[in-house]
Amino acid sequence: MQADAPLRISSEVDEEDVALVQPGQKVLIRADAFPGQIFNGRVLSITPKGDPIARSYRVRVGLDGTTPLLVGMTAETNIITRETKNALLVPAGALSSGKVWRVSDGRLQQQDVTIGAKGTDQIEITRGLSDSDEIVLAPDTTLKAGAAVRTRLKSAQ
């Protein structure tokens, strides 16, 4: 007699982030064995006791039955804690100390912004910019407020 238990992933979540994790949340999964593919899962449970040395908690992620992942494979898990439709994202390099350089009427001005979700390449802006604003993508320390500039548009990727 053979009993096939549903496939699941054990993932470690830092104690500073574990409060954002709840059973039922969507999880995106990538594995080196399947480059370019993303699999879906859901948070099944969170261990009630964390690891005091690693300062992390174990989260169990359930997978659907159609996944090609096999027992013993390593995978990267990304737990979706919040989704925002049409979020305004800017390159991470455009931001410095909570400000961006915005171009207004051909002149530079620093603009305070409120930051939302942060990724390695992009940062969500929740307040302070609109999608029609032009910003400096890779500012340097020589920029001065009020300086005249010409803009070149770079398409969104």
N, C-alpha and C positions, 0 to 999 in steps of 0.2 A: 504494500500500500504506500502511495506517495502523496504527500500533502505539499502543495506549492503555496508558500506564504507570499503575500503581495510584496513586491520589491519596494524597498525604501532606502533612503540615504540618511546617514547620521551626519549632521553638520554642526560645527562649533560657532557660536555667536558670542561676541564680546559682551561682558556684563553691562557696558554702557549702552548697548543697542538692544538688549533682549526685551526691554519694556515695550519696544515697538512691534514685537513679534506676537502674533495671535494664531491659534489653530484656525485653519481654513484659508489663510492667506496664500495667494499665488506665489509660486517659486519658479524662476527660470533656471535651467540647468544646462551646463556645457561640459563636455567631456573631450579630452584630447583624442580619444579613440574615434570620435565622430566630428572632425573639424567642420566648422561652418554650420553645424546643426544646433538648434536649441530645443530642449525638451521641457515639458511642463510638469509641475508637481504642485502639491499643496502641503502646508504645514499640518502635520498630524498632532504633534505634541511637543512640549518643552519640558525638559527635566526640571523638577522642582528644586534640586540642589545643584549648585554650580561647582566648578572646579576652582578652589581658592588659589591655587598656584597659577593656573593659566588665566584665571579671571574670566571664565567663559561658561556658557551653558550649552548643553547638547540639545539640538532641535532635530526631531524626526520628520523627514519629508517623504510623503507618499508619492508614488509614480503611477501613471496609468498603465494598463496592461500591454499597451502596444510599444512601449519603449524598447529599443535595442540594447540598452545598457545591461551589463551582466554583473553578477555578484563579484565584488573585489575590485571593480574599476574605480578610479578616482574621478571626481567630478567637482566642478565649481558651481556653487549654488548662490543665487541672488534672490533674496526674499523681497517681494514687492510690498513695501510698507505704505505707499501712497501713490496714486496715479493722478496726473493732472493732464487734462486734454489741452492741446495747443499751448503748452508751456513755452515761455520765452527763454531760450538757451543762448548763452554767449560762450565763446572760447574761454577756458580757464585763465589763459594768459592775458586776457583783456582786463582782468580784475586785479586791483591792488588796494589793500586796506579798505575794502568795502566801497570802492569807487571805480568808475570807469571814466575814460576820456570820451566825451560826446562832442560831435561836430554840430554846431548850430550857426546857420548863416555864414558858413565858411570859416568859423572861428572855433578854437578849442575851449572847452570848459569841463571841469571835473564835475561828475554827477554822483551823488550818493545813491546807492542801490541797496535793496534788501535781498538777501540771498535765500534761496530755497534749497532744493536738493543739489548736492555736489557730486559730480562724477570726476573721473580722471582727466577727461578732455573738455568737458562742458559743465557750466554752472547755470542753474535756474535762477532767473531774476523775477522776484514776485512784486517788486515795487521800485519805481524810479526810472524805468525805461519803457518805451513802447516798441512794438515790432517795426515801426517806421524810423526809429532813431538810428543815426549813423554813429558808430563808435570806432575807436582805434583798437585794432585787434591785438597788436603787439607793441604796447607803449614802452618808451624808454624814459630814462630820467631827465632827458633834455627838453621834454615837452613843457610848455608854459601856457598858462591860462590866457586866453585872448589872442594867441598866435593864429595868424591866417594859415589855412591849410587847403589843399585840394584833395578831394576824396576819390578813391577808386573803389568801385563796388566789387565785393567778393560774394559770389552766390553761396547760399546756404547749402550745406552738404547733408 
